[in-house]
Amino acid sequence: MPTPTLQTQLILETLRRDNRISPADFEEATSTLQSGGDPLDALLKADLLTKGDIDAAYYQYRNAPYADLDKIEVDADFSSLFGLELLSEHAFLPLYRFNDGLWLIGAVNPEDVALNQLLRACLPGSYQILSVDADKLDAYLKVYGASEATKSALRSIQNDDNAEIIKGKDASSDVANAPAVRFIDSTLEEAVKIGASDIHVEPSEKKVNVRYRIDGDLHEQATFDISFFPAISTRIKILSGIDIAEKRIPQDGHISKVIDGEKCDFRVSTLPTIHGEKFVIRVLDKKIFSMSLEELRFSKDVNETIQKILHHAHGIILLTGPTGSGKTTTLYSFLRELNKPSVNIVTIEDPVEYSMESINQIQINNKADLTFASALRSILRQDPDIIMVGEIRDEETAQIAIRAAITGHLVLSTLHTNDAPGAVTRLIDMGAASYLVSDALVAVISQRLLKRLCPHCKKQVLTTPEQRHGLGLKEDAMIYEPNGCPYCNNTGYRGRLAVHEIMYLNDELRSVINQPDVTMEEIREAAIQKAGMAPLFEAAKKMVLDGETSYGDMLSMIVSEERERTTKPKK
């Protein structure tokens, strides 16, 4: 086995020979290696290489064929021939079987003697082993294992010998509900591992559907007979601490569960329907809420503007957008940026979705009359420097927040408005004087989420006449469209990215807001002309042209925006 330095040199030689890096870059990389640096990491950071290029070169110099699991559609039926335990123990995966009986096997160590003995004993035909990346294999096996556990639990619900008990004779018994226990536990685990944000359990007249929301869209994962729903419903309620007997009113609960050694939290909501209670389980991903501004991958221009906004010592910074547009995640990243030993930060949230170190967080409790407004009044007597209000919902909260901003506090909050200029008119509609709004407001950031094209399978196409018109182009251009591969679950998309409209107030814009009976259209025009605001469409169009999202997803956002704008009541 070559030393790490020799291995890196061999990889560089392979990359140069295949013209993946230029001779000049090869010489510079070799010099970096000789001086004790990591040339491969430097090439990655300079966008001169991808990790796939390095992996391919590594396996090529070893003279072993390489299979990229991100680009191969693996048949789960092949994996079931061996079972998860053997696949994990020997770090391999059956990839494909040809008609002549030849098997293609992916393995982290193709030369493993025990693996070869196992394959010779179990496979009816001949086989060829391809090298695969260990991290990618591990990621696949985790998702595969969770999916198989869910399927197995669903089969046990449908085929259990104690079907009469499970159909509701003793639905409160954990012993009787063993199949339901396994199904819900494996469903929660699968949702976490595939990156779902919500789990929907929906009863209808004859069946129950289980759907996951992934990257904003719902995908059906399981369906079972309605007769098994009482056991499933009871298990969810037991886990989340919800009243089992109460089925007439909506209820809320919380689940904590350890998955792969990490604590995972879920927020549960019930809603009575004519066929039974519908459950929505929100997956609270702490990794998302703990992201820094850098990890959120804002564009360079947006990041620079946000840094300027956050440097204000007082005033109001508002985030706007519909439910599910990532406002809370962005607010938490702002708090992480502002959280220093020299400042006192207090938040008012409903609910508190992520516990942050050294920040005083307050949970709203309407039953105890602890509302946004009452909590905000008390906070002002706690010597705060920075206040985060989860949402400005009413006139009283708006008035207190504006007063706090004017008297020397930095206030961060959210509003449900269609765009950034709409936040100004919403505050005025709530009874705030226009001169106070213009004086207190630092910036309004309107945010939406677009689907990120899968980097492994997105395909480049030439714009159509309709797309050229929609993008405001005079000439043809190359853009990217979704395709579909195992890495993105054949959706063409992997994750989401935020697009912003930032209205950063200056003196000229403040003078427009101060005008009597100013309209939202006048504020928008002034924000663009006098304050340099780039509309959401322009930011989304740039992402399409940069190959980060698709024209179709941008169009969906625009249609949604226009629908909201045209159906919104006029002043």
Steps between C-alpha positions, in 0.01 A plus 500: 500500500657836402567768762253792511752728324575243229129430459429870444786519248357201310157663493651825367686306230177328396311831490773659285516202264124515446512879444275565801750760619735715294881455508531831685249392765681167530834672565345731761324206669826301512677794662221525759539128576878530541456787743268292718166639378191325364490567124178305441314714752642814337384384156152427639470843663612668177223312311761345273389149599202317645510226762380264226812581294725413795308178579520385139874573483559315827335184377656533156857500633413187694390342168159425651177595316310766691121534538352833614199412719358849443457419133381139518141394555538220755223238504396449863385145414865406443593634845227288660678184378763550771338716765623818664721326757717323241513804272626716788742239638677449165440855362355398165189537288358299205463750216376315191441158348544441126283258304792258466517474882799730562464705820652845553591555865611829657740468793722728706776235496472282186788282619333400828542121525194449723284697260613295202430178688150624586426597138621167363279316751185708451488613138381249239709653221833675451570849632722804452581735788516877447646742754258739671547792738463400867305812602255463212448132577437581867246770407318259268488222759358736766212606274449145374493362853245758616281437195513121544410535868192706408392248235551210740296671772222576250491134393482389864203733556317352205589136571525482878345193662333724759312698235181517709686664786683741272182609328388664820390256771777619732661789320648645819724199563864547396541122480205460266624791294846354437467521117373858529791581731747370244328680213494844666855466634636400160296772326654769723847359436449478124370857482811631676740305280345600167474867603121537528368812672152365583317168530128497412282214628161545332195276552238475226188283465679171427873558539771703669770682304844582639677776310835676549568860405843512335639825356153656517306222323297215649592141401289196586700248703245246629131406484311261728143402584298738718427217748860524626482874564397488872826325591708747297314798645542373856874443454555856374301642791687295760836612360403867485318523834162579342170405666408160352131527582450848350416485128266796456742794516846578355793414726874563500783285630873438486717194435870458585682200356864395465588404142853390412627634830349848456195644672225585251191705583157491335201732542163324471169660403161326480189615314160325516361407156186309400704179470711541812786713628761615252855523634776728376840435655756777443863382498697760696845479344737666747779501241298742287419734790867507607628611160715810470451760225787339310342154520169636366690575177367849435638662188799728546297818442220391735747401772680835483170691527382287794830560682444877467141466623600296807762758600224750591485558875124566504194486277273229360610229257206310352485170313193440284365210301238226512501209745777256417728752329783457752451823696566337838817330375632832369408677827695241701803551274474876566495433875806276473680783322398755765552276805802635689591517872458878494129502406178383668272323251141407589256319270122451507396197296195287428632235522871499593630274224870493593679567827791743456790535743526834691168628361193552722206335321136542603222260397161663435221365722162644408321308778716685754454828310867500398456646151748667266383841622506424875837324476644789299391751765676294769815452290551876477559497878768227464769731355507334153729604216338278234142372496362234266121487471386185318222685319330840510135393497305795639494874554622486860807290415580728203477815717724361776756366249525839327536679834775256603687560174479877530624493861826324414430127456558280197177311428475202264163362399284355220187607316277307261509734199537428132813709449738739674311829430181336625646487852490881519132528410417207731656681798314819407176300469565371854481858625866601501566857382690512171769730644564251782519209255749681277707603801507154664535276195853401396420242234241253377616170354244305300596132463384205290640151451580358158587137432870441444577297189673172573871561425548141385230469234388848390506528122594800290251618237462792260232754597172489309343822362259498795786465749702775332200731531440400863865558591517828307776373267567628150707198395500126560663379821579170667306421818451183704193280553427217747569146390492250788742253658529289818678784682189722472243217525434549126343843557771704328538719808708471817435752776382858472657844479377836621428790266471850645359845437677742734358846562779682688363841596687823425398863550333529157286193559408619850376831358271310259359287786429819696273635227127496591295213352806343339418177311692174492565547127661840567718350775604214269596738217699719740672197652617389154585845364636675810623216727623249241265216598514201262153339468457131583460419132843644415667297774318183389589564134869522592475161673349349184776642281763381751363145477391482864126461440269429209292737291191301594554546873566872454177522299308324778625760747398788271152354438455453875614858566263638236209294640564641848532852364177490298288332770620728779227750606562854380545779750 
